[in-house]
């Protein structure tokens, strides 16, 4: 029964990963749009969006990076949970066909 908890945990982590990647992209687009076109004392971190450069604050850059690392961690934990579940319950063969 505990392996079903691992599978449920994996799906929750996958949902979290999907949420974090969309949140990361949304924040990147928002901060890139609001950012300064030239660097100054507060806007010092460069964001490159397909050749369009904008400068953001360190706090904004840290928030973008935080969601990126949450996405990667959630995705890895989800993959590990699915791997553990599949090791315990391997797929059964569908059948063997001799021609």
N, C-alpha and C positions, 0 to 999 in steps of 0.2 A: 504494500500500500504506500510505503514511503516513496517509492519510485514515481508514483503519480504526483506526489507533491513536488518532486524534482521537475517533472514535466510541466506542471502548472507554473512553477517558479520560472522555468525557461520561457514560457509564453509571456509572462508578465515582464521579464527582462527584455524580450524582443519588442513588446509594445513600448516599453520605456526607451529603447534604442530608437525606434521610429519617431517617437515624440521628440527626443533630443536632437535628432538630425534635422527635423523640420524647424524646431526652435532655433538651432544654431544657424540655419540658412536664413531664417527670418531676421534674427538679430544682425547677422552680417549685412544683409540688404538694408536694414533700417539704419545701422550706424554708418554704413558707407554713404547712404543718401544724406544723412545729417552731418557727416564729417566735413572738415575743412579741406579746401583744395591745396592749401599751402601749409607747411609745418610751422608751428609756433610753440610757445612754452607749454600749453596744455594739450594741444593736439600734435603728438609726436610719433605715434605708431602708424606705420604705413599699411593700408589695406589696398590690395590690387585686385580689382574685379574685371578680368579680361582686358587689361590695359588701362582701365579707368582708375586713377589713383585718388584715394582720399585718406586723410589723416584723422585718427581717432585718439581718445584718451587711453591711458593704460588700464583704467577700470573697465572701459568698454571692451578692450581687447581681452582682458582677463575673463570677462563674462562669455565672450564668444568661445574662447579656449576651454572654459569650464564645461560648456555643453558639448564640445567636441570630445573631451575626455570621458564625460558621462556616457556619450553615445558609444564610444569604443569599448568602455568597460562593460556596459550593459550587453552589447553584442557578444563580447567574449564570454561573459557569464552564461548567456543564453545558449551559445554554441557548446559550452562545456556541459551544461545540464542536459542538452539533447544527446550529446555524445555518451554521457553516463547512462542515460535512459536506454539508448540503443544498444549499449554493451550488455545491459541486463536483459533486455527483451529484443533479441535480434529478429530481423524480418524473416518470416517463414517463406520458403520457396513457393512460387505459385504452381509449380508442377513441372514435370520433366517430359518433354515431347521428343520422341524418337522418330526421325523421318527415314 
